[in-house]
Structure formats: C-alpha cells, structure tokens
C-alpha cells in the first residue's frame, strides 16, 4: 500500500508548499486586507494537507476522514486562489496545486480504504 500512496503523498506535500508560499506572498501584496480570505484558506489547506499526509503515510484507519476533508478544503482554497490568479502568479500556482491535490485525495479515498 505504501507504494500506491506515493503520488497522493507527493500531491499533498506539493500543496503544502504551494499554500505556504502563497500565504507568505499574499502578505506582501499591496492590499493585504483584500487577501485575508486567501491567506486563511492557504493556512487551513497547508495544515490539513500536512496532517493528511502523515495519516496516509502511517496507514491510519482515520485517513479516509481526513482525505474527504482535505479534498473539500483544497477545493475551497483553489477556488479562492483562482479569483486572484490573473494578477498574482503565486495564487495561480497555488490554485493548480490545490486542484491536483483535491483530485489525488478523491482518488486516494478508494485506494486507502
């Protein structure tokens, strides 16, 4: 099962990195207040992806619950980042990572079951 989860784990860690980068970059934007929702979702997404990766890696029976929640938060974060993607490269990259991670989580729900 460990080798089956490698692509899922890679997507989760890539999403953590993109979300952390996006949140930090958003804090440097001229209108930080406008980016508040994006920053909040970036942080939530990075945290749930990191936690989910740990549960998947250890083969926890509770990974399924986290994969479901992770997919939902990745979708929300991706949706928010897409709103800014035309003007902010970090948001575009984050939205893409969130979409890939959301899909990987949904696929992983059947693999880790």
Phi, psi and omega in degrees: 000328182302314181293330178294332185270359184299317180291325176295313179298320178298318179294319179297313181291325177296323179291319176305310182298315181294319180293319178296317178297316181297314180300317180294317179294322179298326179294341179265357180290155183299316181253078183298324181301322179294336184265004186303314181296319179298314180297315180300313180292323176303314182293315178299317183294314179301317181293314182291324178294318179295316179295315180299318179301319180295319180292320178294315182299325181270359178070032182296143176294345181265002180301324181303316180299316182290323178300319179297312180294320180298316179300319181295316181289322176300320178297314180297317180294316178299319178298316180294314181297325179298332179297334184251358189298330182293332184248347185227112182300321181297326177288323178297313180296320180293317178302318179296316179296320179295319179296316179296319182291318177304312180297316180298321179295317180296319177292321181294336180297329179275331182284319185274355182293000000 
